[in-house]
Amino acid sequence: MSIRELPAADTRLAYEAMLELRPNIGPVSKFVARVNDVQRPAGYRLVASFDESDTAAGAAGFHIRDMLAWGHYLYVEDLVTRESVRRAGHANRLLDWVLVEADRNGCDSFQLDSSVHRHDAHRLYLRWGLAITGHHFGRGLGNAAAR
């Protein structure tokens, strides 16, 4: 197993994993364009876990920012392991990598949200030492509200 940050030229390698977490991302070309043209310029970074395949077994998308509530923080926006390789340690290794990156960048905190139905992920996060610290509320706007 290897973990590496993906440069823009390799964004496509995370597509199959991200599609399992975000089934509405569209085709690979739309995913790559969204990540590289919109999210990366805003600070989004992508790290992936690989076995022997060129396709990522798991992926984590994150950014480092500042806010009053959390100080200088690393926020994991996306974290997924492909269903076919779950329980092989990919999520733990990705979390370890991202935590080291948070420390390397002098972050005060490490944050992530998880959908309420992802019970296996919640067990992992709690075992990993994360705490449930609040409820996240959201509402779609414009075109997103119609979906």
Buried (B, 14 or more C-beta within 10 A) or exposed (E): EEBBEBEEEBBBBBBBBBBBBEEEBEEBEEBBEBBBEEBBEEEBBBBBBBEEEEBBBBBBBBBBBEEEEBEBBBBBBBBBBBEEBBEBBBBBBBBEBBBEBBEEEEBEBBBBEBEEEBEEBBEBBEEEEBEEEEEEEEEEEEEEEEE
